[in-house]
């Protein structure tokens, strides 16, 4: 387990928030609770906060292209192509 100074800056920032019992280790229970708090703080559907910008009118997105032919959802492709 790395000490605080060895953790990446992003992990240092949130470590104390996730380590609920202050034992210096984030258990799976603490990790799940931390993630769940993030979900609870997320904006309501339809009230988007941040995220990717809308596609320009001259770009078409083709999503869920099965490039292996076996229907595996992990092997789907998204293409972003110009309209002209």
C-alpha positions in Angstrom: 0.0 0.0 0.0 1.6 3.3 -1.0 2.0 6.1 1.5 0.2 9.4 0.9 3.1 11.0 -0.9 3.4 8.1 -3.3 -0.2 8.3 -4.5 -1.1 10.3 -7.6 -2.4 13.8 -7.0 -6.0 12.9 -7.8 -5.9 10.0 -5.3 -4.4 12.3 -2.6 -7.2 14.8 -3.1 -10.0 12.3 -2.4 -8.2 9.8 -0.2 -9.3 11.3 3.1 -12.9 11.6 1.8 -12.9 7.9 1.0 -11.1 6.6 4.0 -14.1 6.8 6.3 -12.4 5.2 9.4 -9.1 7.0 8.9 -7.0 3.8 9.0 -4.9 4.8 6.0 -6.5 2.0 3.8 -9.5 2.3 1.6 -11.5 -1.0 1.9 -13.8 -2.2 -0.8 -16.8 -1.1 1.4 -15.3 2.4 1.8 -14.6 2.5 -2.0 -18.2 1.5 -2.9 -19.6 4.1 -0.4 -17.4 6.8 -1.9 -18.5 5.9 -5.4 -22.2 5.8 -4.4 -21.9 9.3 -2.9 -20.6 10.5 -6.3 -23.6 8.9 -8.0 -26.0 10.5 -5.5 -24.4 13.9 -6.2 -24.7 13.5 -10.0 -27.1 15.7 -11.9 -30.6 14.5 -12.5 -31.3 13.0 -16.0 -31.8 15.8 -18.5 -29.8 18.2 -16.5 -26.4 17.5 -18.0 -23.3 18.8 -16.2 -20.2 19.0 -18.4 -19.7 16.0 -20.7 -18.8 15.9 -24.4 -20.0 18.7 -26.6 -22.7 18.1 -29.2 -21.5 16.8 -32.6 -21.2 19.4 -35.4 -23.9 19.1 -38.1 -21.4 17.9 -40.6 -20.5 14.8 -38.5 -22.5 11.6 -38.4 -22.0 9.0 -35.6 -22.4 5.3 -36.4 -22.6 3.4 -33.2 -22.6 -0.2 -32.1 -21.0 -1.6 -35.3 -20.3 -5.3 -34.6 -16.8 -5.6 -36.1 -16.2 -9.3 -35.0 -19.6 -10.7 -35.9 -20.2 -12.4 -32.6 -22.5 -9.9 -31.0 -20.2 -9.2 -28.1 -21.0 -5.8 -26.6 -17.4 -5.3 -25.7 -16.4 -5.5 -29.3 -18.5 -2.8 -30.8 -17.2 0.1 -32.8 -18.3 3.8 -33.0 -17.4 5.8 -36.1 -17.6 9.5 -36.5 -17.6 10.4 -40.2 -18.0 13.6 -42.1 -21.3 14.0 -44.0 -19.5 15.1 -47.2 
